Amino acid sequence: MAHYDYDFDRIPCGLWKFKDKERALKYHIRYMLARTRTMFEYDGLPDTIPARILELYLQVNGFVGFFKYKGQVYCSYGSLGGEPDYNYMPTLFTIANPALKYSANLRIDNDCIIVRNDEMYTGILPMLRKYGTAMIENELSMNIASINTRILSLIAASDDRTKESAEIFLKHIIDGDLGIIGDTALMDNLKTLPYMNAGMQNNIKTLIEYEQYLKASEFNELGLDANYNMKRETLTDSENEMNRDSLRPFIDNMLACRKEGIEKVNEMFGLSITVKLASAWKDNAEELELAHEIMEAEAEADQAEETEETEETEETEETEDVESEETE
């Protein structure tokens, strides 16, 4: 936890090094955890369990153990083990907390309660590492491509004198002075080769699109709607709805695991903790529910209209049959 909590290797912004991939990944994960920390809102937590620490345990480690020590309820990460039960699930939670001077092997569901981040006890750290690593590599490529755009052409000199004269000429240009070449031999021995081309510019564009794709995919997996449009066209409503439906499964699983675990915690320790979606995740859930209600209402209206049309058609056919019989 210290790696993502207190170990801040702060450096001035101007000294940021794109090649320092480990540091860049560390900061990417920290920024993302700062966002996902607001994913859930808790009420009724005891003073010994800050919501921030609880969510970091869950999201980083995949699970957290609730236990009671000296009359106070605490949560902590630890290791799962013991003789597996009939479902091959762990039966012991091992904890060692130096600050509390407490270590023990606690029986799960008897001495402690394990609350899961998700049903696979995974957390979101592997996901953040995956997308963070890909984005850092892409940003490094964009940085190199950006630097290369400064080189419009390559200058080739056949001897030292020509090289020195070319450097003086370029210095005058950089300083804002008008550069003048007075030696025709310099012109004969100096050659310029074009470097920038349309392919390099398209490469930067492709890298930017890939960056947007990675960011959108990461946010989508975390339950936030961030569309990426590789078609360079306007997305239709149906395409947007398909994207929104794919946002919910993982977030729903995380919320369900928290509610199930917190319910057990309340029952064992006599607490009244509640958890629900918060921030943008709450807004997305409400918007999606409203969209489903509208779709259901429209479907019911269409069904009623079809039923009404069918009844009118049947009445018309019956009237025509009666008229036909009377005519005969």
N, C-alpha and C positions, 0 to 999 in steps of 0.2 A: 504493500500500500504506500510505503514511503516514496516510491518512485513516482507516484501520481498524486502525492499529497503535499509533502513538505520539501522535497529535494528540488528547489528552484534554482537552476543554473542560469541566472539572468545575465543577458549580454545586451549591449547597446544595439539598437535596430540597425545602425549603419555598419555594424560588424558582422551581420548575419552572413553565414557561409552556406551557400546552396549545396556544397559537397558534403556537409556534415549531416548525413542522412539519419543517423541515430538521434541527434538532437531534434531534427525536424520532425521525426516520427513521434518523439516524446511530446512535443508541443502540439502536434495535430491531435493526439489522443487526449491531452489535457483540455484543449478547446472543445472537443466533441463531448467529453464527460461533463464539462460545464454546461453544455446545452441539454444533454440527456438527464442531468440532475433534476431538471424541472419537469420531467415527464410525468411523475406521480406526486400527489399531494397527500400528506398524512395528517390526521387529527387524532389527538389522544395519546401521543407518544409520551412516555415518561421522560423526566429531565435527564436521565442517564443515557438516553438514546437519541442523539441529534438526527434529524431526517437526512442531512447531508451524508453523515457517516454510514447510515443504514443503506442508502442508495448506492454509495460507492462500494460497500461490501458486496451488494447484490450484483451490480453491473460489472465489477472487475473480477470477482471471484466466482460468481455464478450461484452462490448461496450464502446464507448467514445463519448462525445459531443463536437462539434466544435462551437465556438461562438466568437463574436467580442466585444471587450471592449476597449474603449478609442482609437479607430483606429487600434488596434492590434488584430490579430486572435489567439485565444488560444484553447487548448483542455483540457478537464477535465472529470473526472468521476463524477457521481451524481446519482440521482434516477429518474426513469421514473414513470409517473403517469398522473393525469388529467382524464377528461372524455374520455372514449375509443371512437375511431372512429367506422365507420361501420364495420371494420374488427376486432374490439375489441383490437386494438393496442393503446398504450399510446399516448397522445397528448402533454404532458408537460415534460420538462427536468428541474429538480430542481438542482441548483448548489449553493454551499456556499464555496467560496475560501477566507480563512482568509488573505493570502498574498496579494491578489488583493483588499481585503476589498470589495468583490463583492458577492452578493447573489441575486438570481432571479429565477422566474419560466418562462422558455423560451418555446415558442411554437415551437414544432418540425416542421421542414421544412419551418418555417417562420422566427423565430429568431435564430435558431440553426439547425445543422445537426447532426444526430446520425449515426455514423459509427459502424457497427457490426463486431465482430470477426467471427461470424458464424450466420446462419439463425435462430438459437435458442437462441442467446444472451448468450451463456453458457461460452465461453472461454475454456481454457485448464486446468484450475486449478483443477476441479474435477477429470479429468483423471490423473493428476500428483499425486494427493492425493491417488487415488485408487491404482496405481501401486507402489507408494512409500510406502504405508502402508504394502502391501503384501511383498515387497522386504525387508523391515526392519524386519518383523517377520521372514522371511526366513533366513536373515543374522544372527539374534539372535540365531536361531536354529543351523546354521552352526558354530557359535562361541561356543555354548555349546558342539556340537559334536566334534569340534576341541580340546577343552579342555579335553574331555573324552578320546581322543586318547592317552593322556599322561598316562592314568591309564591302564597299561598292566595287572595288577592283584591286588587284594585286600589282605591286610595282616591282619589277625585276631590273637589277643593275648588274652590268657586266664587270665592273671594277670598283675599287674602293672610292676613287675620286667621284665617280658617278653616284655611288651610294650616298656619300657625304653631301653632294650638291642636292640630291633629291630630298634628303632629310632637312636641309636648310630651307628648301622650297616649301615643304609641308609645314615646317615650323612657322614660316611667314603666314601661311594660310590660316593655321590654327590661331595665331596671334591677331588675326584680323587685318593683316597687311596684304597688299597685292603682291603676289609672287611673280618674279620675272626670271626667265631663263635666258641668259646671255650667251651661253656656250652651245654652239650647234653640235659639238661632239657629244654633249650631254643628251641632246635629243636623239642622236644616232644610237647611243649606248643604253638609253632608258626605254623600257618597254612596260606597258600596262596591259594586264589581262583581266577581262571582265570576271567578276566573282558572283555577284548577286544575279539570280535568275528567277523566273516565275515559279520554278519547282520549289525553291527555298521558301518563298512567300506562302505557297500552298501548304507546305509542311507546317508552318506556324499555325495556319488556320486549322489544320487537322489536329494539332496538339491542343488547341483551345477547345475544339469540339470534344475531344477525348476527356479533357479536364471537366467539362460540364457534364459529360456522361457519367464519370466516376462520382462526382459530387451528388448528382441526382440519384444515382443508384444507391449510394450510401444513405442518403436521407430517406429514400423510399423504403429501404430495409428497416429503417428505424421508425417507420410509420408516418413520415411527413411527405406531403405531396410536392415533389420538385420535378416537374416534367422536363425531359430533355427531348429536343426535336431534331433528330438526325435527318429528317426529310426536308428540312428547311421550308416547311409549309405549316399552315395553321392546323392544329389538331382539332378533330371533330369532337362533339360532345360525347359520343359513344366511346371514343378512344380515351378521353379523360376519365370517364366512368370506369372503364376497364382498369386503368391505372390506379384509381382510388380504391377499388375493391381489393387490389393486391397489397395495399398498405396495412390492412387490419390483422391478418392472422397472427403475426409474431407479437404485436402489441397486445392483442386480445389474450394470447397465451401468457405473456408477462403479467398482465393485470390479474388474470385468473389464478396464477400461481401465488401472487402476493395476497389476494383475498383469501385463498384457501389456507395459506400459512398463518396470516394474521388472525383468522378465526380460531385456529388452534392455540395461538399465543394468548388470545383473550380468554379462552376457556381454561387454560392451564394456570395462568397467572392473575386472573381476575381483572383484566384490563378492558378498555373499550376503544381500541385503536381502529380507525377506519382508513381506507386507502381508495383513491380514485384518480382518474386521469386529470391532468392539469395542463395549463399553458396551451400551446398550439395543438397538442395531441387531443386535448379536450374539445377544442374548436373543430378539429377535423372529424372527430367522432360525432359531434352534434350535427355538422353539415351533412355527413354521410347518412345519418339516421333520417334527417329531414328529406334528403334526396330520395331515400327508399320510401318514405311515407308519401311523397309526391308521386313517385312511380306507381305505388300501390293504388293511390287514389285515381290516377289516370287510367290504370288497368281496370279498376272497378267501374269507372265511368264508361270506358269503352265497352266493357261487358254488358253494362246496363243498356247502352245504346244499341248493341247488337241484339239483345233480348227484345227490346222494344221494336226494332225493325222486324225481327222474326215474327213477333206477335201481330204486327200490322199486316205483314205478308200473309200470315195464316188467316186473319180476319178477311182480307181481300179475297183470298181464294175461296173461303167459305161463302162469302156473298156472291161471288161469281157462280159457284156451284148451285146455290139456291135460285138465282135468277135463271140459270140454264134449265133447271128442273121445271120452274114455273112456265117458261117459254114452251117447253115440250108438252 
